[in-house]
Amino acid sequence: MNYDFHSLLQLPLFLGMGRSELADIEQEVSIGSAHSRRGAILASENEACTALVLVAKGTVLASTRSDDHSYEIVETLQAPLLIQPEHIFGIKQRYTATFKASTYCEVIRIEKQMVLKLMEMSMTFRLNLMNIIATQSQRYSRRLWHQMNENIEKRIIRFVKDRCIYPAGQKQLRTKMTVLARELGCSRLEISEALHRLEEKQLLIVKRTIIEIPMLQLL
């Protein structure tokens, strides 16, 4: 079904757009929407990115795995959420994470052909999309230049933060301590001791193969 165009004005891609501009777009562009139940897959790792997918309402779980699948980070993300818009263009037009509805979600889908049409018709839409993609690119480009701290606790925190889509909220790191030790270049004992110090500060919860972080920003 088509989405209510006037509701779009509250969403990141359409912020600042005038009603007259929106009325012109409504005549030319088709924007689909759907209601996704809990557990529905909104986008899958390695799936071709052929549209902009925008979650207008609801909560989403984003799962990102290492290339060898030895560790995985699961993030809880809140709407409004634009799912990996940087992958609709460029050399690799495939999602690098899996996004699943963890509550009822209202999802807007704009096919690539319609995205190109919107970019041609609307300077506001074009600037909003460029700003979102540029911000994401700038954030990623700085990650490799962060100083590697000698403190194991801070290295664990940096490891998680550098691999997250959004730098706040609830996260899970699913891995074995031996894998984390290998990735950080230290011993399993050092990892175990550092994690339990962070747990004593109530910053995370350590389970057998899951490290739960209630609020990443507190780290």
PyMOL commands that set and color helices and strands:
alter all, ss='L'
color gray80, all
select helices_A, chain A and resi 5-10+12-14+19-28+85-87+112-121+123-143+152-161+177-184+188-200+216-218
alter helices_A, ss='H'
color red, helices_A
select strands_A, chain A and resi 32-36+41-43+51-57+59-65+72-78+81-83+98-101+105-111+171-174+205-206+210-213
alter strands_A, ss='S'
color yellow, strands_A
deselect
rebuild
show_as cartoon
